[in-house]
């Protein structure tokens, strides 16, 4: 499916051509994989429903900014083997659960250990499944893609997690707003469904043509540090920010070329260009280019990680709940953990834009 919109406008005696091109291509081939390409003004985004509705690329064609980790040389098979570290994968049941256990108010589930080093289960399976394309559309202002995945008895993980649910992704791309991703999780089972959602946001380093990794700076408005133990699980202690932590808050933290390993914090509101802003900002000091990642209030934590710092990307990860949240003794208003009753839904969103 492809559609395009070309707008014209006349002002006084002069005829303008105000071009606001929006286009969506349902069978766009990238690395030999059928994807959906969305175009709106200066932005182009490529989403792969076959690869868990991950955003493989978001590019600002005017400013020359590559938002998410991308390489022309990497194959689809290589991405498939490491889906968490390319583009923008959305994770349901993200990060670590102690010994694979998830305790809800009415049951206990035991997921298979897939992080033997720490004896944990990590990151869920929704991003590893093929998703269904529900809607592809374009109008004068934006392009929209809706995809979905339903977990039921036919999934191999149902043996460990016998809860039916549907997760729906809505991607909206516009020249004015950039890329907005809305996630809706619906409980289709008869038991409580745990809620914990995160994106393993892989930001390209450098972000701009002509930029340098040395000149990147990351700003994340954070409140307190969530102390982690040697298995990367919360101790349930919230600590005041030290001098290093405050670099995130002040926007002076270099996000690469040194090791950042699971720096987790509570989220708070920050400032962008003098206005309140709930989200992260990445700046390339060499070019002046910036990336904004605005998130909805449901994201109450940030976890920072950069794969040892020398692999051309870093991950400021917004999370709705703490690591291992279902098993913590902290009050839910502190841990962020929540559950959905049968038929209930949970919605959150985030937006990426360039400056």
VOGU-3710 file (C-alpha; in Angstrom, 3 decimals, decimal comma):
1> xxxxxxxxxx> 0,000/0,000/0,000  1,334/3,437/-0,880  -0,344/6,795/-0,654  0,977/10,314/-0,853  -0,388/13,772/-0,182  0,769/16,981/-1,900  -0,669/20,203/-0,560  -0,756/23,575/-2,351  -1,544/27,000/-0,887  -2,084/30,484/-2,344
11> xxxxxxxxxx> -1,333/33,631/-0,390  -2,202/37,067/-1,809  -0,994/37,102/-5,441  1,879/34,696/-4,996  1,410/30,975/-5,459  3,335/28,777/-3,074  3,836/25,057/-3,194  3,770/23,997/0,413  5,021/20,447/0,212  4,136/18,156/3,070
21> xxxxxxxxxx> 4,729/14,704/1,675  3,468/11,736/3,626  3,889/8,227/2,345  3,640/4,681/3,638  4,993/1,634/1,860  3,774/-1,682/3,245  6,217/-4,031/1,507  9,461/-2,084/1,713  12,514/-4,352/1,518  15,357/-3,708/3,944
31> xxxxxxxxxx> 18,120/-6,276/4,269  15,907/-8,731/2,424  13,111/-8,402/4,998  9,630/-7,087/4,259  9,174/-3,956/6,399  6,903/-0,918/6,478  8,441/2,420/5,521  6,820/5,619/6,785  7,738/9,032/5,407  6,551/12,411/6,679
41> xxxxxxxxxx> 8,327/15,625/5,786  11,976/15,317/6,732  11,578/12,007/8,591  11,779/8,432/7,347  11,100/5,463/9,649  11,327/1,746/8,896  9,424/-0,694/11,117  9,782/-4,473/10,965  6,566/-6,275/12,015  8,297/-9,582/11,243
51> xxxxxxxxxx> 10,946/-8,709/13,837  8,715/-7,787/16,756  7,604/-4,373/15,461  11,069/-2,999/16,117  11,897/0,342/14,491  14,949/-0,515/12,405  15,619/3,075/11,330  14,537/6,618/12,101  16,317/9,161/9,951  16,088/12,936/9,645
61> xxxxxxxxxx> 16,821/13,520/5,982  17,213/17,284/6,417  19,500/17,434/9,460  21,375/14,233/8,669  20,582/12,479/11,956  20,458/8,699/12,359  18,489/8,216/15,578  18,707/4,467/16,233  21,635/2,102/15,899  21,911/1,107/12,260
71> xxxxxxxxxx> 24,564/-0,253/9,924  24,358/-0,956/6,209  26,825/-3,819/6,694  24,814/-5,741/9,297  22,576/-8,499/7,958  19,034/-9,366/8,979  20,334/-12,633/10,439  22,745/-10,720/12,661  19,914/-8,497/13,888  17,764/-11,567/14,468
81> xxxxxxxxxx> 20,408/-13,045/16,761  20,545/-9,884/18,894  17,243/-8,067/18,533  17,685/-6,177/21,806  20,666/-4,174/20,511  19,444/-2,864/17,141  16,936/-0,093/16,496  14,039/0,376/18,900  12,810/-2,962/20,294  9,882/-2,806/22,716
91> xxxxxxxxxx> 10,155/-5,274/25,591  7,275/-6,706/27,576  8,481/-8,154/30,874  11,805/-6,365/30,394  15,082/-6,716/32,171  15,670/-9,273/34,918  13,452/-11,477/37,070  15,134/-13,233/39,971  15,584/-16,924/39,074  12,840/-16,531/36,476
101> xxxxxxxxxx> 10,101/-16,101/39,082  7,214/-13,659/38,622  4,876/-13,400/41,599  1,474/-11,859/40,950  -1,412/-11,324/43,357  -3,052/-14,614/42,344  -0,286/-16,855/40,949  3,420/-17,537/40,595  5,103/-18,123/37,224  8,529/-19,640/36,592
111> xxxxxxxxxx> 10,195/-18,609/33,351  13,204/-20,521/31,999  16,584/-19,072/32,938  18,114/-17,374/29,897  20,804/-15,415/31,746  22,766/-18,219/33,431  25,536/-15,874/34,555  23,151/-14,233/37,043  20,528/-17,001/37,270  17,805/-14,718/35,915
121> xxxxxxxxxx> 15,196/-14,550/33,181  15,658/-11,457/31,006  13,724/-9,343/28,476  10,650/-11,390/27,566  9,746/-12,816/24,167  7,272/-10,423/22,517  10,049/-8,673/20,556  11,098/-12,066/19,160  7,723/-12,847/17,613  6,224/-12,014/14,225
131> xxxxxxxxxx> 3,584/-9,301/14,583  0,452/-8,656/12,555  -0,055/-5,479/10,511  -3,460/-4,027/11,403  -3,479/-0,566/9,787  -1,349/1,337/7,268  -2,567/4,818/6,436  -1,447/8,291/5,434  -3,152/11,660/5,456  -1,957/15,200/4,877
141> xxxxxxxxxx> -0,151/15,429/8,210  1,094/12,009/9,239  1,581/8,364/8,412  0,253/5,679/10,759  1,115/2,025/11,256  -0,665/-0,252/13,758  0,675/-3,721/14,557  -0,260/-6,308/17,165  0,802/-9,542/18,830  -1,423/-11,937/20,776
151> xxxxxxxxxx> 0,063/-14,372/23,266  -2,017/-17,525/23,683  -1,784/-21,299/24,031  -0,087/-21,626/20,639  3,058/-19,818/21,825  5,938/-21,917/23,157  6,207/-19,639/26,216  2,601/-20,368/27,205  3,863/-23,402/29,113  5,608/-21,014/31,505
161> xxxxxxxxxx> 3,317/-17,989/31,236  -0,274/-19,225/30,609  -1,847/-15,772/30,412  -3,547/-14,592/27,227  -2,797/-10,995/26,283  -2,652/-8,712/23,253  -0,101/-5,961/22,796  -0,778/-3,303/20,143  1,728/-0,822/18,739  0,708/2,418/17,027
171> xxxxxxxxxx> 3,418/4,323/15,154  2,630/7,875/14,017  5,181/9,819/11,996  4,817/13,521/11,230  7,125/16,340/10,256  5,957/18,402/13,211  6,146/15,754/15,946  8,620/13,126/14,760  7,882/9,492/15,620  5,334/8,685/18,325
181> xxxxxxxxxx> 4,977/5,100/19,510  1,951/4,121/21,602  1,785/0,711/23,269  -1,449/-0,819/24,547  -1,391/-4,002/26,628  -4,712/-5,830/27,160  -5,328/-8,730/29,535  -7,364/-11,465/27,816  -6,950/-14,041/30,573  -8,893/-14,828/33,741
191> xxxxxxxxxx> -5,980/-13,990/36,024  -3,991/-10,881/36,890  -1,521/-9,818/34,196  1,739/-8,209/35,387  2,672/-4,905/33,758  6,257/-3,914/33,057  7,195/-2,304/29,734  10,451/-0,851/28,453  12,165/0,028/25,208  15,752/-1,073/24,787
201> xxxxxxxxxx> 16,379/2,235/23,014  19,558/1,854/20,942  20,777/5,354/20,062  23,337/5,552/17,271  26,800/6,921/18,145  27,493/9,349/16,639  23,989/10,609/15,908  24,799/13,052/13,097  26,855/13,082/9,944  30,007/14,998/10,780
211> xxxxxxxxxx> 29,581/14,304/14,480  31,856/12,386/16,820  31,301/9,962/19,655  33,538/12,086/21,883  31,136/15,000/21,578  27,956/13,179/22,611  26,224/14,180/25,833  23,186/12,614/27,499  20,641/14,424/29,666  18,126/12,370/31,656
221> xxxxxxxxxx> 16,070/14,008/34,433  16,497/11,626/37,364  15,537/11,738/41,031  17,111/8,922/43,062  19,406/6,020/42,226  18,022/2,477/42,473  20,800/0,437/44,041  21,485/-2,909/42,332  23,257/-5,975/43,692  25,921/-8,084/41,980
231> xxxxxxxxxx> 23,181/-9,923/40,015  21,835/-6,615/38,663  18,708/-6,856/40,839  17,392/-4,020/43,051  18,369/-4,080/46,710  15,225/-1,960/47,302  17,390/0,941/48,516  16,919/4,348/46,860  20,060/6,464/47,111  20,736/10,182/46,679
241> xxxxxxxxxx> 22,574/11,165/43,505  26,345/11,373/43,705  28,600/13,541/41,549  28,647/11,023/38,689  24,875/10,519/38,757  24,281/14,239/38,543  25,990/14,302/35,147  22,852/12,680/33,737  20,662/15,311/35,319  22,912/18,169/34,189
251> xxxxxxxxxx> 23,271/16,841/30,650  27,041/16,412/30,842  27,261/12,600/30,822  29,244/11,130/27,897  27,111/8,107/26,938  29,873/6,148/25,162  33,647/5,430/25,269  33,388/4,224/28,856  31,361/1,469/30,488  27,802/2,170/31,659
261> xxxxxxxxxx> 26,208/-0,950/33,089  22,641/-0,698/34,384  22,508/2,730/35,988  18,861/2,735/37,136  17,078/5,805/38,503  13,646/7,121/39,313  12,373/9,552/36,676  11,370/13,171/37,169  10,564/16,156/35,004  13,336/18,088/33,332
271> xxxxxxxxxx> 13,625/21,144/31,089  14,127/21,443/27,338  14,757/24,892/25,878  13,237/26,530/28,942  10,063/24,439/28,978  9,096/21,448/31,164  10,087/18,184/29,495  9,596/14,615/30,681  12,241/12,710/28,784  15,853/12,404/27,675
281> xxxxxxxxxx> 17,912/14,608/25,346  21,035/13,607/23,424  23,318/16,360/22,124  26,128/16,174/19,565  28,409/19,035/20,549  30,349/18,905/17,268  27,306/19,614/15,077  24,765/21,012/17,538  22,251/18,329/16,540  19,975/16,930/19,229
291> xxxxxxxxxx> 17,560/14,044/19,725  14,604/14,333/22,094  12,945/11,275/23,632  9,753/12,392/25,359  7,938/9,712/27,373  4,507/9,443/28,975  4,058/9,635/32,776  3,670/5,844/32,961  7,436/5,560/32,481  8,680/6,049/36,029
301> xxxxxxxxxx> 12,298/4,864/35,706  15,343/5,130/33,466  18,001/2,468/33,058  21,227/3,371/31,260  23,472/0,828/29,524  25,992/1,008/26,676  27,338/-2,504/26,018  30,777/-1,627/27,455  30,818/1,680/25,583  32,745/0,978/22,399
311> xxxxxxxxxx> 30,168/-0,573/20,055  28,696/2,524/18,413  25,505/2,859/20,451  24,037/3,402/23,915  20,688/2,748/25,571  18,750/5,237/27,721  15,860/2,899/28,536  12,545/4,247/29,865  10,830/1,681/32,116  7,351/1,620/33,630
321> xxxxxxxxxx> 8,589/-0,429/36,600  11,788/-1,370/38,390  13,842/-4,404/37,458  12,323/-7,511/39,142  9,364/-5,347/40,170  6,855/-8,192/40,593  8,994/-9,766/43,303  9,955/-6,689/45,317  8,553/-5,896/48,751  8,389/-2,169/47,952
331> xxxxxxxxxx> 4,965/-0,520/47,670  3,722/-0,486/44,089  3,729/3,298/43,994  7,498/3,067/44,602  8,390/0,064/42,401  6,044/1,026/39,554  4,647/-2,504/39,419  0,986/-2,918/38,561  -1,395/-5,616/37,358  -4,267/-5,709/34,906
341> xxxxxxxxxx> -7,563/-7,333/35,816  -9,252/-9,520/33,169  -10,259/-7,308/30,226  -8,290/-4,296/31,499  -5,758/-2,391/29,372  -2,626/-0,329/30,034  -1,319/2,338/27,652  1,941/4,257/27,470  3,741/6,230/24,763  6,993/7,873/23,787
351> xxxxx> 8,139/10,228/21,051  11,430/10,759/19,213  12,276/13,960/17,387  15,369/15,788/16,167  16,555/19,355/16,623
//
